[in-house]
Amino acid sequence: MDPALFRAILGTVIALVCLGLAARRGQVLFGIIKKSGRPTPDRPESPMASTIVETQSVEVLGQKKLLAWTVPGIAHAFAFWGFLVLGITVVEAFGEIYMENWYFPIIGTWPFILFIEDLFAVLVLVGIVVFAIIRLRNNPAKQGRYSRFFGSHTGAAWIVLGMIFLVVFTLITYRGAKINNFGGMEGAFFSHWAAGILEPLGHTANEWIESVFVIAHVTVILVFLLIVLHSKHMHVATAPLNVMFSRRPNALGPLLPIYYNDGQPLNFEDPPEDAAFGVGRIEDFKWKDLLDLATCTECGRCQSQCPAWATDKPLSPKLMIMDLRDHLFAEAPYLLATAAKGNRDEFGEHNEEVAAKMSATVTHELERPLVGSREGDEHKSTDGYDANGHRSHEGPVIDEDALWSCTTCGACVQQCPVDIEHIDHFVDMRRHMVMLESDFPAELGGMFKNVEQKGNPWGMNASMRNDWIQEVDFDIRVFGMEGEDEIPDDVEYLFWVGCAGAYEDRAKATTKAVAELLHTAGVEFMVLGEGETCTGDPARRAGNEFLFQMQAMQNVEVLNEIKAKKIVVTCPHCLNTVGREYPQLGGNYEVVHHSQLLASLLSDKKLTPVKAVSEDVTYHDPCYLGRHNKIYVPPRELVASVPGVNLIEMEKSVEKSFCCGAGGARMWMEETIGERVNVERTDQALATGASKIAVACPFCNVMINDGTTVRKQEGKADESVEVVDIASLLLESVKE
């Protein structure tokens, strides 16, 4: 048979079969994600053109997040950019099936283009060698849970690396034979090298080599496509979409309210009968949430940075997303069947008629609770996974210990190269557990009651909110004391003291320091006093959206009534809630953290540090100040402004800062699993050798103070080590 006829017939058959299977799989994936998921009213169905250009050019083409990890990032960039460039050769390969010596129109024979194609073929090979080394060095079989690939499908990863190698190998081989048969291809240095190896075999052999390997090249590409669509590597197709529809830049910071299907926030006073209070089944997730699950690359970057996982908790953001994804695809036949009915809400419950037609495996999957205790499960190890990181398909999909271990620090979201919004999903599951199941850690019950009845998580009386004012030797203006209905024009800032700042002794020291610094700088400010109440942050992060809405609406009503415009806070959680979540309820204010205001006053020479504090100081980045609100510079400016201070950065700092352990309402929950997060962070601070640990959050102040106390009692920290808020550190220098 003529080689040309052979490759035309065989190539056509292979292409039709593979492309048909790929189209069918794409249809199934679209049905599972878009048709089965609830509507997504929190983001547009069609993003703006500017958003599309930005996300695709920066995150996808620019590989911004991937390159944050230099070596694996560069290797991935080589592979990604290589396949974009080699897209030209893919078109040529399909053309070669029917036309000998065919090139991409116009540019296909340009020496520069041919050189670039071969250059990226080499770079792709370099990339897969680097990937192989990284995977060998991070082998879960040797490192266990300390490998970021723990629980990932490593077998599939090796198959894909092999497929990438075959793509390049078959490409260069058939191009080498093509050069021997037809000449040309100036600039294709790698292909010419292959041609030199094949040339001694003779003309006939090179004709068959070209035909066989061009078919092999097309086959490898098509089989690779099928592997991608049936494995975690589907992120090749889903990642650009996931990035495009992500909540950038708000995936960190504000949580979303609970929406009804019409796009309006849920009215808790009169909710519809079919309202979904959070997520209690996989069907309750929105379609963008399901796209998140399908997009996970299993790279383990989130897992490697998670403070809960680092302290031996059962929570791995990666494994939780993988567990949800596995559950999603296990339920796929049911989801597709109910979606085909044309009315998702009508058939959203486990429809008996549809379920009866499912296999035993699918029916079993439908019966599994989404969240629950895995105690007593014979398949469960101490961290919820077996030695290889695999979860059994018995019992709940998500271990409740894992769900409640989350501090909502945002390290997972910040690290994810494909913009998965882990926190949104975890909080949605908490919402269901709290508001519908009434199943949550016992300690949270007390916190909820205190916030609802006393207006603060500690259960202190409102009359005590002004007690700190008696401890300063200058006048503090309290709203309403002189019969004001609105904040007077001469008041520049409303000082939102916060619950910790009013009641907790260490936080009260910060409150007094900030007040004195503002007084010294001549800034007119006022406090609400007894009119202030909890922002609702701990309730919202714990999943009690109803209690948050109650607190938030009360505060927004007060702030709007008194016409508050500029607010300064000492708590990053208040900063985030008042500044970025209250706009959801009609409260729009200019909210600044005390580090920002004090840094501005220093810049304007209204505050002047005079007294030298000749000590080594390390600064701890609070999660809700740093990662969630991108405030990194002002606190460091304050510390560095103090004469004599030597600022030493911790290894985990700025966007890679390690949580203190208090976020996500963990401040009010006992930590009984693994090591204590606050002690781990304290150890990282002590490792710098600094005598002062500077903080900028009342929660961090409490947690790291407790951590240093533990280490001092154990003799692992010098008694002189002190935890201080940046405002107190600055005040010490400003006061002569």
Secondary structure, DSSP 8 states (H G I E B T S, - for coil): --HHHHHHHHHHHHHHHHHHHHHHHHHHHHIIIIITSB--TTS-SS--HHHHHHIIIIIIIS-TTGGGSHHHHHHHHHHHHHHHHTHHHHHHHHHHHHSTT---TTTTT-HHHHHHHHHHHHHHHHHHHHHHHHHHHT-HHHHGGGSTTTTS-HHHHHHHHHHHHHHHHHHHHHHHHHHHHH---TT-HHHHHHHHHHGGG-HHHHHHHHHHHHHHHHHHHHHHHHHHHTSGGGHHHHHHHHHHTS-TTTTSS-----B-TTSSB--TTS--TT---S-SSGGGSBHHHHHHHHH-----HHHHH-HHHHTT-S--HHHHHHHHHHHHHHTHHHHHHHHTTS-TTTT-S--HHHHHTS-HHHHHHHHS-SEE--TT-TT--TTSS-TTS---SSS-SEEHHHHTT-----HHHHH-TT---HHHHHHHHHHHHHHTS--S-HHHHHHHHHHHHHSSTT---GGGTTGGGGGSSS--EETTTT--SS--TT--EEEE--HHHHH-HHHHHHHHHHHHHHHHHT--EEE-GGG----SHHHHHTT-HHHHHHHHHHHHHHHHHTT--EEEES-HHHHHIIIIIGGGGT---EEEEHHHHHHHHHHTTSS---S---SEEEE---TTTTTTT---HHHHHHHHHSTT-EE---SS-GGG----S-TTTGGGS---SSS-HHHHHHHHHHTTT-SEEEESSHHHHHHHHHHHHHHHHTT-S-TT-EEEEHHHHHHHHH--
